[in-house]
Amino acid sequence: MRFILYTMKNNFFYNRSFTSLIPFVDDISGKRINGLEGAGIQFSSKNLGWDGVVVEKGVQHGWDATDFSVSGHYLAINLSNVSLSFERKTPHGFKREVMPPGTLWLNPTGETFTHRVKQVCTYGAIVLDSDKFERLAGILKTELRLHYSLQDPQLEYLVRALLLEAQNGGMNGRIFSDSLTAALSVYIASHFSAADNRPCQMRGGIPRIKLRSLLDFIETYISTDIRLEDIAALVNLSPYHFAREFKRTVGLSPHQYILSRKIDRAKELLGENKRSVAEIAYELGFADQSHLTRLFKRQVGITPAEYARLRKR
């Protein structure tokens, strides 16, 4: 049994076994630092195997950040139910910033900042590795602009969706989190860069011969944690373009198709009556038996156990 130590501070409970994953850098020394040492981290993507992206939610009790930067494109959202007021250093002295609930701060990789924050703030944070960001967005190079107090419903939706997926332990599978990260990267590149970085539009879908090879690959590795980047590379497309063309060709998103094939495979194994539901869930890469049961019932209409009983008749 794993015990988790919780600490209470200023009427907030937080998990002391977590430390912030955000790759802050002290620009004076050039060294990586724990820029949120006093934060209470509620959850993070630490153990989810999400390469190239960091996701976390926490509570920070004031913040004095001097000459910090982040190794990656940094998005922070104010998840408090009150506005966050703080001072940030500019070339003309300190300026007051106000971030209402749900607004975002976009800090491009390497952008130095100094903040003086006195309030308690519940935040969500996402850091996108700059190289992976460009691969996912399907662009060769981008130059993002610094933004404070962004009020953008679509951006907020994508950020909250990725936070929720991390909070749920990546329950929808790697291909789903990859798809969310790709969509977030494309949206940021299209709307917040210094130049026009809208991805090129493609039409026509995936050619039949490439599609056959692609679907064979999925069938071969259906029990593994298939990455969106891996299958997109098979047809020489960026993950974003691949997801669009795949849905145009097959009628389902990559995540929906792979989940459907996993459920079909589960039905085959249940019909053999050689394995328990828990064993089948493990074999097909589901988080646990309840995860398989929930998704199976959603797609088939009955639970795996009920399906197995019907097949025995």
C-alpha positions in Angstrom: 0.0 0.0 0.0 1.3 3.4 -0.9 0.9 6.2 1.6 0.6 9.8 0.5 1.5 12.6 2.9 -0.8 15.6 2.7 0.0 19.0 4.2 -2.4 21.8 5.1 -1.3 25.4 4.5 -3.7 28.4 4.6 -6.7 26.1 4.4 -5.3 24.3 1.3 -4.4 20.6 1.2 -1.7 19.4 -1.1 0.3 16.3 -1.9 3.8 16.7 -0.5 5.1 13.7 -2.6 4.9 15.9 -5.7 7.4 18.6 -6.8 6.9 21.0 -9.7 8.0 19.6 -13.1 8.2 23.0 -14.7 11.8 23.5 -16.1 12.5 27.0 -14.8 16.0 28.4 -15.4 17.8 31.1 -13.4 18.9 33.4 -16.3 21.8 34.9 -14.2 23.4 31.5 -13.5 22.0 29.6 -16.5 21.1 26.8 -14.1 17.8 24.8 -13.9 16.0 25.7 -10.6 12.9 24.7 -8.7 11.0 27.9 -9.3 7.9 26.8 -7.4 9.6 25.3 -4.4 6.8 26.3 -2.0 3.9 25.2 -4.3 1.5 22.5 -3.4 1.3 20.3 -6.5 -2.1 18.6 -6.8 -1.3 16.4 -9.8 1.1 16.3 -12.7 2.1 14.3 -15.8 5.2 13.0 -14.0 4.5 9.3 -14.3 2.4 9.3 -17.5 5.3 8.9 -20.0 4.3 12.1 -21.9 7.5 13.0 -23.6 7.9 16.6 -24.7 5.1 18.0 -22.6 4.8 18.9 -18.9 1.3 19.3 -17.3 0.6 20.1 -13.7 -1.9 21.8 -11.3 -0.9 23.4 -8.1 -1.4 26.1 -5.4 1.2 28.8 -4.9 1.2 31.0 -1.8 2.8 34.1 -3.3 5.8 34.1 -5.7 8.9 36.2 -6.1 10.5 35.2 -9.4 13.5 37.2 -10.5 15.1 36.8 -13.9 13.4 33.4 -14.6 12.8 31.7 -17.9 11.4 28.3 -18.9 13.0 25.7 -21.1 10.0 25.4 -23.3 6.8 27.3 -24.4 5.0 27.9 -21.1 1.3 28.3 -20.6 -0.2 29.1 -17.2 -3.9 29.5 -16.5 -5.5 31.1 -13.4 -7.7 28.4 -12.0 -8.7 30.4 -8.9 -12.2 31.9 -8.7 -10.8 35.4 -8.2 -8.6 37.6 -10.3 -4.8 37.3 -9.8 -3.1 40.7 -9.4 0.7 41.0 -9.5 3.6 43.1 -10.7 5.9 42.2 -13.6 9.1 43.9 -14.6 9.3 45.8 -17.9 12.0 47.9 -19.5 10.2 50.9 -18.0 9.8 49.6 -14.4 7.2 47.4 -12.8 3.7 47.1 -14.3 0.6 45.8 -12.6 -1.1 42.8 -14.4 -4.5 41.4 -13.6 -5.5 37.9 -14.7 -9.2 37.1 -14.3 -10.2 33.5 -13.7 -9.7 31.4 -16.7 -7.2 33.7 -18.4 -3.8 32.6 -19.6 -0.2 33.7 -19.6 1.9 32.5 -22.6 5.7 32.7 -22.1 7.8 31.6 -25.1 10.8 29.5 -24.5 13.8 31.4 -23.1 11.7 34.6 -22.4 13.0 36.2 -19.2 10.5 37.4 -16.6 10.4 38.9 -13.1 7.2 38.7 -11.1 6.1 39.8 -7.7 3.0 37.9 -6.6 1.5 38.3 -3.1 -1.8 36.4 -3.6 -2.5 32.7 -3.2 -3.2 31.3 -6.7 -4.4 28.0 -8.0 -2.7 27.5 -11.3 -2.6 25.0 -14.2 0.6 24.9 -16.2 1.7 23.3 -19.5 5.2 23.4 -20.9 5.7 22.3 -24.5 9.2 21.3 -25.7 10.0 23.8 -28.5 11.3 21.0 -30.9 8.3 18.8 -30.3 6.0 21.9 -30.6 7.2 22.5 -34.1 6.9 18.9 -35.1 3.4 18.7 -33.8 2.3 21.9 -35.4 3.9 20.9 -38.7 6.1 24.0 -39.0 9.8 24.4 -39.4 10.4 27.4 -37.1 8.2 29.7 -35.1 8.6 32.8 -33.0 5.9 33.1 -30.3 4.9 36.4 -28.7 4.6 37.0 -25.0 1.0 37.4 -23.8 -0.6 38.1 -20.5 -4.3 37.8 -19.5 -5.2 36.0 -22.7 -9.0 35.5 -22.9 -9.4 32.8 -25.6 -12.1 30.2 -25.1 -10.6 27.7 -27.5 -7.2 27.9 -26.0 -8.7 27.7 -22.5 -10.7 24.6 -23.6 -7.6 22.8 -24.9 -5.6 23.6 -21.8 -8.3 22.5 -19.4 -8.8 19.2 -21.5 -5.1 18.4 -21.2 -5.1 19.2 -17.4 -8.2 16.9 -16.9 -6.5 14.1 -18.8 -3.4 14.4 -16.6 -5.6 14.5 -13.5 -7.3 11.3 -14.6 -4.0 9.6 -15.1 -4.0 9.5 -18.9 -7.1 7.2 -18.8 -7.9 7.8 -22.5 -4.6 6.5 -23.7 -1.4 8.0 -25.2 -2.9 8.7 -28.6 -5.6 10.9 -27.0 -3.1 13.0 -25.0 -0.9 13.3 -28.1 -3.9 14.5 -30.1 -4.7 17.2 -27.5 -1.1 18.3 -27.4 -0.9 18.5 -31.2 -4.1 20.5 -31.3 -2.8 22.9 -28.7 0.5 23.3 -30.5 -1.2 24.1 -33.8 -3.6 26.6 -32.2 -0.8 28.4 -30.5 1.4 28.5 -33.6 -1.6 29.8 -35.7 -2.7 32.5 -33.3 0.2 33.7 -31.2 3.3 33.8 -33.4 5.2 36.8 -34.7 4.7 35.6 -38.2 1.9 33.7 -40.1 2.5 30.1 -39.1 -0.9 28.7 -40.1 -0.2 25.0 -41.1 -0.7 24.3 -44.7 -4.1 22.8 -45.6 -4.1 19.3 -47.1 -6.9 17.6 -49.0 -7.6 14.2 -50.4 -7.0 11.9 -47.4 -4.4 9.1 -47.0 -3.7 7.1 -50.2 -5.1 3.5 -50.0 -1.8 1.7 -50.2 -0.4 3.8 -47.3 -3.6 3.4 -45.3 -3.4 -0.4 -45.6 0.2 -0.3 -44.2 -0.9 2.1 -41.5 -3.8 -0.1 -40.3 -1.6 -3.2 -40.4 0.8 -1.4 -38.1 -2.0 -0.5 -35.7 -3.2 -4.1 -35.6 0.3 -5.3 -34.9 0.8 -3.0 -32.0 -2.7 -2.7 -30.7 -1.7 -3.8 -27.3 1.0 -1.2 -26.9 0.9 2.5 -26.1 0.9 3.8 -29.7 2.1 7.4 -30.1 0.5 9.8 -32.6 4.0 10.9 -33.8 4.9 7.3 -34.6 2.0 6.5 -36.8 2.1 10.0 -38.4 5.7 9.3 -39.4 4.6 6.2 -41.3 2.9 8.4 -43.9 5.3 11.4 -43.6 2.8 13.8 -42.1 3.0 16.0 -39.0 0.8 14.6 -36.2 -1.7 17.4 -36.7 -2.1 16.9 -40.5 -2.1 13.1 -40.0 -5.0 13.3 -37.5 -7.0 15.5 -40.0 -6.3 13.2 -43.0 -6.9 10.0 -41.0 -10.4 11.2 -40.0 -11.1 12.4 -43.5 -10.2 8.9 -44.8 -11.4 6.6 -42.1 -14.3 8.6 -40.6 -12.8 8.3 -37.1 -10.0 10.2 -35.3 -6.9 8.1 -34.7 -7.9 7.8 -31.0 -11.4 6.7 -31.8 -10.2 4.1 -34.3 -7.6 2.6 -32.1 -10.0 2.4 -29.2 -12.6 0.7 -31.4 -10.0 -1.9 -32.5 -9.1 -2.5 -28.9 -12.7 -3.1 -28.0 -13.1 -5.4 -31.0 -10.0 -7.4 -29.9 -11.4 -7.5 -26.3 -14.6 -9.1 -27.7 -12.6 -11.7 -29.5 -10.7 -12.6 -26.3 -13.9 -12.6 -24.3 -15.4 -15.1 -26.7 -12.5 -17.5 -26.2 -13.3 -17.7 -22.5 -9.6 -18.3 -21.6 -8.8 -15.0 -19.8 -10.5 -12.9 -17.1 -11.6 -9.4 -17.8 -8.7 -8.1 -15.7 -6.2 -10.1 -17.8 -7.7 -8.9 -21.1 -7.6 -5.3 -19.8 -3.9 -5.7 -19.0 -3.1 -7.4 -22.3 -4.7 -4.6 -24.3 -3.1 -1.8 -22.5 -6.0 -0.4 -20.5 -5.3 1.2 -17.2 -7.3 -1.5 -15.3 -10.4 -3.6 -15.4 -12.7 -0.7 -14.6 -11.2 1.3 -17.5 -11.9 -1.4 -20.0 -15.4 -2.0 -18.5 -16.4 1.7 -18.8 -15.2 2.0 -22.4 -16.6 -1.4 -23.4 -20.0 -0.6 -22.1 -20.0 2.8 -23.8 -19.3 1.2 -27.2 -21.0 -2.1 -26.9 -23.9 -1.3 -24.6 -23.1 -4.1 -22.0 -20.2 -4.8 -19.7 -17.4 -7.3 -20.7 -18.6 -9.8 -18.1 -22.2 -9.6 -19.6 -20.8 -10.0 -23.1 -18.8 -13.1 -22.0 -21.9 -14.7 -20.4 -23.9 -14.1 -23.6 -21.2 -15.8 -25.7 -21.3 -18.9 -23.5 -24.9 -19.6 -24.3 
